[in-house]
């Protein structure tokens, strides 16, 4: 009896032009659905969870590093991924952007790695924004660290306005209309753009209304992730991708 072993092929579906892997916090109720809404149907989105518990603090976010390698290894093992995202803005600040990217690369080798911090910095540069206002749901400790880091990366951070929250579930429960009001209040007159930090916020659903009110671009964590991942893979956005970020031509944009 002859027994043949067929050659192994990566079972990417015919309609799948790229695969994105998301390493989300265990407490994140928002980012998977938010990213799926902004990505085209031709991009596969696959997620795994990293151990984390509320309340959120810099100390708790640093402990995520202990589980991130395991979560990366268990994200579609044996299959190819084009981009792997660590889906936490404040967590990237707590661990350090460079260290977070290095952790992802070691745990889950792929073509590209990104974080909400990496993506938002690239998005603001793409929009030509140098002076920014930042809105977050966080408490003072995290806001201070975030503002200092964005300043260290060459931005003029005019203000960081926080909602004094430390519970991911409560952050996701905030109505996008509440974020519109908070964004208007947070936007400095001289700012080039507003950045809304946190993948747990449903802030991408507030972008169009905020841009109409402010007359300036708005970047959110999940919106920036979707945009950056698509640029890294050379693909176009889905029809529901919001804001000037997705409509601004990529003049001189690089993948650094």
Order of alpha helices (4+ residues) and beta strands (2+ residues): beta-alpha-beta-alpha-alpha-beta-alpha-alpha-beta-alpha-beta-alpha-beta-alpha-alpha-beta-alpha-beta-alpha-alpha
